[in-house]
Amino acid sequence: MEPITYGIPQGSVLGPILFLIYIDDLFSLNISGSFVAFADDIAIIVEEKTWELAHTSADIAMNKVTKWMTLNSLTISLTKTKYITFSINKIGQPTVSNLIVHSENCNPEPLTCTGTCTKLEKVETIKYLGLTLDQHLKWKEHVNGLVLKIRKSFHFFILLRNWLSMRNLRMVYYAYVYSILIYAIIIWGGAYTSNFRSLDIVINSVLRIASKSNRRTPLVNLYTNFDVLSPRMTYIYRLAIFVHKSWDSLRKTVNARPTRGNVTRLLAVDLPKNDFYNRQLPWLAPSVFEYLPIPIKTSNPHSLFKKTYTNT
């Protein structure tokens, strides 16, 4: 391979585009899994019937990626590369050995190390694209991270409440607090109520501080006066928006023979499998949407749907 003699300045507009073009072939690799990528932040997702098969597939996939990187004059930051195993509970976690990135000098058949290989660190939580994923997908760590971010706004509202009107304070709330709250909320918003409680408390505190309300002020009055939704209601609202935007891909074929179970159902909803599944997006999104009155969920265009929803 000839040395690269041309380049562009780091931080230029063309940089990200040319990089994506450069690594486009990576995502065509034949691996037992799938890629999720944003710029140079790449994740490999492997799903198998047993942990042994998953470990083998992940090991092969990782080393195919490493080889591709080497052939294309790129280097993986192994100190930043981690792996995590997902299961519903602790009992379902694997007992397999570490995931290893093999060097070029390793014997290919069978794949054995020569002493220069790198063991990847196994973690219980990992942050990817702004989401803190835990190995049981309960979202407790992610919610705790949001709480810490939102608490930083207390001082701002203490200062601003003496100078700004309620309308302007509400704008500040949406600019800072709400933007933190809604990021990927349709993914993590199905967290257990116990994990959601700390988020409710910190949002309540923000509104009390901004409106100079005491602790005895009813929460209903607090949210009504500030004209914002609670975290849980925000989650439901964002779910409804997501479903309405994805209407064509989610809508089921109408049954020619209506029954009591499908006469008013506009979306296909899988049968409930377990408590874990019932808290995930594929189940919650259509289930929540079906509770909306038909005039609301069938309103078009999307801007009319949002306006109709917020006015009810």
C-alpha positions as CSV (number, residue, x, y, z in Angstrom):
1,M,0.0,0.0,0.0
2,E,1.4,3.4,-1.0
3,P,1.7,6.1,1.7
4,I,-1.0,8.7,1.9
5,T,0.4,12.0,0.6
6,Y,-2.7,14.2,0.6
7,G,-5.0,15.3,3.3
8,I,-7.3,18.1,4.6
9,P,-7.0,20.2,7.8
10,Q,-8.4,18.6,10.9
11,G,-11.8,20.2,11.8
12,S,-12.7,21.2,8.3
13,V,-16.2,20.8,6.8
14,L,-15.0,18.1,4.4
15,G,-13.4,16.0,7.1
16,P,-16.5,14.0,8.4
17,I,-17.8,13.5,4.9
18,L,-14.5,12.1,3.5
19,F,-14.1,10.0,6.6
20,L,-17.5,8.4,6.1
21,I,-16.6,7.7,2.5
22,Y,-13.3,6.2,3.5
23,I,-14.8,3.7,6.0
24,D,-17.9,2.9,3.9
25,D,-16.5,-0.6,3.0
26,L,-16.2,-1.5,6.7
27,F,-20.0,-1.9,7.0
28,S,-20.0,-4.4,4.2
29,L,-17.9,-6.9,6.2
30,N,-19.4,-10.3,6.6
31,I,-19.9,-10.6,10.3
32,S,-22.5,-12.4,12.5
33,G,-23.9,-9.2,13.8
34,S,-24.6,-5.6,12.9
35,F,-22.9,-2.2,13.0
36,V,-24.1,1.0,14.6
37,A,-22.0,4.0,13.8
38,F,-22.0,7.7,14.2
39,A,-18.9,9.3,12.6
40,D,-15.9,7.4,14.1
41,D,-17.9,6.1,17.1
42,I,-18.6,2.5,16.0
43,A,-20.4,-0.3,17.9
44,I,-20.8,-4.0,17.0
45,I,-24.0,-5.7,18.1
46,V,-24.0,-9.5,18.3
47,E,-27.0,-11.6,19.1
48,E,-26.9,-15.4,19.4
49,K,-28.9,-18.2,21.2
50,T,-26.1,-18.9,23.7
51,W,-23.4,-16.9,25.3
52,E,-20.7,-19.2,23.9
53,L,-21.9,-18.6,20.3
54,A,-22.2,-14.8,21.1
55,H,-18.6,-14.8,22.4
56,T,-17.3,-16.6,19.3
57,S,-19.2,-14.4,16.9
58,A,-18.1,-11.2,18.7
59,D,-14.5,-12.4,18.7
60,I,-14.5,-13.2,15.0
61,A,-16.3,-9.9,14.2
62,M,-13.9,-7.8,16.3
63,N,-10.8,-9.3,14.6
64,K,-12.3,-8.9,11.1
65,V,-12.7,-5.2,12.0
66,T,-9.2,-5.0,13.4
67,K,-7.8,-6.5,10.2
68,W,-9.8,-4.2,8.0
69,M,-8.5,-1.2,10.0
70,T,-4.9,-2.3,9.6
71,L,-5.3,-2.8,5.8
72,N,-6.8,0.7,5.5
73,S,-4.1,2.5,7.7
74,L,-6.5,3.0,10.6
75,T,-6.0,2.2,14.2
76,I,-8.6,1.2,16.8
77,S,-8.3,2.9,20.2
78,L,-8.2,-0.2,22.3
79,T,-8.1,1.7,25.6
80,K,-11.4,3.2,24.8
81,T,-12.9,0.0,23.4
82,K,-15.2,-1.8,25.9
83,Y,-17.7,-4.5,25.6
84,I,-21.0,-5.2,27.6
85,T,-23.3,-8.2,27.7
86,F,-27.0,-7.6,28.0
87,S,-29.5,-9.8,29.9
88,I,-32.8,-9.3,31.7
89,N,-31.2,-10.1,35.1
90,K,-28.0,-11.1,36.8
91,I,-28.7,-14.8,36.5
92,G,-28.6,-14.4,32.7
93,Q,-25.1,-12.9,32.6
94,P,-22.4,-15.1,30.9
95,T,-19.4,-16.8,32.5
96,V,-17.4,-16.9,29.3
97,S,-13.8,-15.7,29.0
98,N,-12.6,-12.2,28.0
99,L,-13.0,-10.8,24.6
100,I,-9.6,-10.6,22.9
101,V,-8.3,-8.5,20.1
102,H,-5.7,-10.6,18.4
103,S,-2.5,-9.2,16.8
104,E,-1.3,-9.8,13.3
105,N,1.2,-12.4,14.6
106,C,-1.5,-14.7,16.0
107,N,-2.0,-18.2,14.5
108,P,-5.1,-18.0,12.4
109,E,-6.1,-21.8,12.5
110,P,-7.0,-22.3,15.3
111,L,-6.9,-18.7,16.5
112,T,-4.3,-18.6,19.3
113,C,-2.5,-15.7,20.9
114,T,1.2,-15.1,20.7
115,G,1.4,-12.8,23.8
116,T,0.8,-9.4,22.1
117,C,-3.0,-9.6,22.1
118,T,-5.2,-7.1,24.0
119,K,-8.0,-8.1,26.3
120,L,-11.0,-5.8,26.1
121,E,-12.5,-4.5,29.4
122,K,-15.9,-5.8,30.2
123,V,-18.1,-3.1,31.8
124,E,-21.6,-3.1,33.5
125,T,-22.5,0.3,32.0
126,I,-21.3,2.1,28.9
127,K,-22.1,5.5,27.4
128,Y,-22.9,5.6,23.7
129,L,-24.2,8.5,21.7
130,G,-25.4,10.2,24.9
131,L,-27.2,7.2,26.4
132,T,-25.8,5.3,29.4
133,L,-26.6,1.7,28.8
134,D,-26.6,-0.8,31.7
135,Q,-26.3,-4.5,31.3
136,H,-30.0,-5.1,32.3
137,L,-31.4,-2.0,30.4
138,K,-33.1,-0.7,33.5
139,W,-31.8,2.9,32.7
140,K,-31.1,3.7,36.4
141,E,-27.6,5.0,35.6
142,H,-28.9,7.0,32.7
143,V,-31.7,8.6,34.7
144,N,-29.2,9.4,37.5
145,G,-27.0,11.2,35.0
146,L,-29.9,13.3,33.8
147,V,-30.7,14.2,37.4
148,L,-27.1,15.5,37.9
149,K,-27.3,17.6,34.8
150,I,-30.7,19.1,35.6
151,R,-29.6,19.9,39.2
152,K,-27.0,22.3,37.7
153,S,-29.9,24.5,36.5
154,F,-31.0,25.2,40.1
155,H,-28.6,28.1,40.5
156,F,-29.6,29.6,37.1
157,F,-33.2,29.7,38.0
158,I,-32.5,31.1,41.5
159,L,-30.8,34.1,39.7
160,L,-33.1,34.4,36.8
161,R,-36.5,34.2,38.6
162,N,-35.9,37.7,40.0
163,W,-35.3,39.2,36.6
164,L,-37.4,37.3,34.1
165,S,-41.1,36.8,33.6
166,M,-42.8,33.4,33.8
167,R,-42.9,33.3,30.1
168,N,-39.2,33.8,29.7
169,L,-38.4,31.4,32.5
170,R,-40.4,28.8,30.7
171,M,-38.3,29.5,27.6
172,V,-35.2,28.9,29.7
173,Y,-36.7,25.7,31.0
174,Y,-37.3,24.4,27.5
175,A,-33.9,25.5,26.3
176,Y,-31.9,23.8,29.0
177,V,-34.0,21.3,31.1
178,Y,-36.4,20.1,28.5
179,S,-33.7,19.5,25.9
180,I,-31.9,17.3,28.4
181,L,-35.1,15.5,29.4
182,I,-36.3,14.6,25.9
183,Y,-33.1,13.3,24.4
184,A,-33.8,9.7,23.3
185,I,-36.7,9.6,25.9
186,I,-38.6,7.1,23.7
187,I,-35.8,4.7,24.3
188,W,-35.3,5.0,28.1
189,G,-38.6,6.4,29.1
190,G,-40.0,2.9,29.9
191,A,-37.8,2.7,33.0
192,Y,-39.3,1.4,36.2
193,T,-41.2,3.9,38.3
194,S,-38.6,3.5,41.1
195,N,-35.8,4.6,38.7
196,F,-38.0,7.5,37.4
197,R,-38.8,8.9,40.8
198,S,-35.5,10.8,41.2
199,L,-36.2,12.5,37.8
200,D,-39.7,13.5,39.0
201,I,-38.2,15.0,42.1
202,V,-35.6,17.1,40.4
203,I,-38.1,18.5,37.8
204,N,-40.5,19.4,40.6
205,S,-37.6,21.2,42.3
206,V,-36.8,23.2,39.2
207,L,-40.4,24.3,38.8
208,R,-40.7,25.3,42.5
209,I,-37.5,27.3,42.3
210,A,-38.4,29.1,39.1
211,S,-42.0,29.9,40.2
212,K,-41.0,30.7,43.9
213,S,-43.5,28.1,45.1
214,N,-43.2,26.4,48.4
215,R,-43.3,22.7,49.1
216,R,-47.0,22.7,49.9
217,T,-47.9,23.8,46.4
218,P,-49.8,20.9,44.7
219,L,-47.9,19.4,41.8
220,V,-50.9,19.8,39.5
221,N,-50.9,23.6,40.1
222,L,-47.2,23.7,39.7
223,Y,-47.2,22.1,36.2
224,T,-50.4,23.9,35.1
225,N,-49.1,27.3,36.1
226,F,-45.7,26.7,34.4
227,D,-47.5,25.1,31.4
228,V,-45.2,22.1,31.1
229,L,-45.6,18.3,31.2
230,S,-44.3,16.0,33.9
231,P,-41.4,13.7,32.9
232,R,-43.8,10.7,32.5
233,M,-46.3,12.7,30.5
234,T,-43.5,14.0,28.4
235,Y,-42.5,10.5,27.6
236,I,-46.0,9.6,26.5
237,Y,-46.2,12.7,24.4
238,R,-43.0,12.0,22.6
239,L,-44.1,8.4,22.1
240,A,-47.2,9.6,20.4
241,I,-45.2,11.9,18.2
242,F,-42.9,9.1,17.2
243,V,-45.7,6.8,16.3
244,H,-47.5,9.5,14.3
245,K,-44.3,10.3,12.3
246,S,-43.8,6.6,11.7
247,W,-47.4,5.9,10.8
248,D,-46.9,4.3,7.4
249,S,-44.3,1.8,8.7
250,L,-46.3,0.9,11.8
251,R,-49.8,0.8,10.5
252,K,-51.2,-2.7,10.1
253,T,-53.4,-4.1,7.3
254,V,-57.0,-3.7,8.3
255,N,-58.8,-7.0,8.9
256,A,-61.6,-7.7,6.5
257,R,-63.7,-9.2,9.3
258,P,-63.6,-6.8,12.3
259,T,-63.7,-8.3,15.8
260,R,-64.1,-6.9,19.3
261,G,-60.3,-6.9,19.6
262,N,-59.4,-5.1,16.4
263,V,-62.5,-3.0,15.4
264,T,-60.9,0.3,16.6
265,R,-57.2,-0.8,16.6
266,L,-55.2,1.1,14.0
267,L,-51.7,-0.4,14.8
268,A,-50.4,-3.9,15.1
269,V,-49.3,-4.6,18.7
270,D,-47.5,-7.8,19.6
271,L,-48.8,-10.0,22.4
272,P,-47.1,-9.2,25.8
273,K,-44.2,-11.5,26.4
274,N,-42.8,-10.5,29.8
275,D,-42.4,-7.4,32.0
276,F,-39.1,-6.5,30.4
277,Y,-40.5,-6.5,26.9
278,N,-43.6,-4.6,28.0
279,R,-41.3,-1.7,29.0
280,Q,-39.6,-1.5,25.6
281,L,-40.4,0.8,22.6
282,P,-41.9,-1.9,20.3
283,W,-44.6,-2.6,22.8
284,L,-45.2,0.7,24.5
285,A,-45.3,2.9,21.4
286,P,-48.3,1.4,19.7
287,S,-50.0,0.5,23.0
288,V,-49.9,4.1,24.3
289,F,-51.0,5.5,20.9
290,E,-54.0,3.3,20.8
291,Y,-55.4,5.0,24.0
292,L,-55.6,8.3,22.2
293,P,-59.1,9.3,20.8
294,I,-59.4,8.4,17.2
295,P,-59.9,12.1,16.0
296,I,-56.5,12.9,17.5
297,K,-54.5,9.9,16.3
298,T,-55.9,10.2,12.7
299,S,-55.4,13.9,12.4
300,N,-53.1,15.1,9.6
301,P,-50.7,16.7,8.8
302,H,-48.2,16.1,11.7
303,S,-48.3,19.7,12.8
304,L,-52.1,19.4,13.3
305,F,-51.6,16.2,15.3
306,K,-49.2,17.9,17.7
307,K,-51.5,20.9,18.1
308,T,-54.6,18.8,18.7
309,Y,-52.7,16.6,21.2
310,T,-51.4,19.6,23.2
311,N,-54.9,21.2,23.3
312,T,-56.7,18.2,24.8
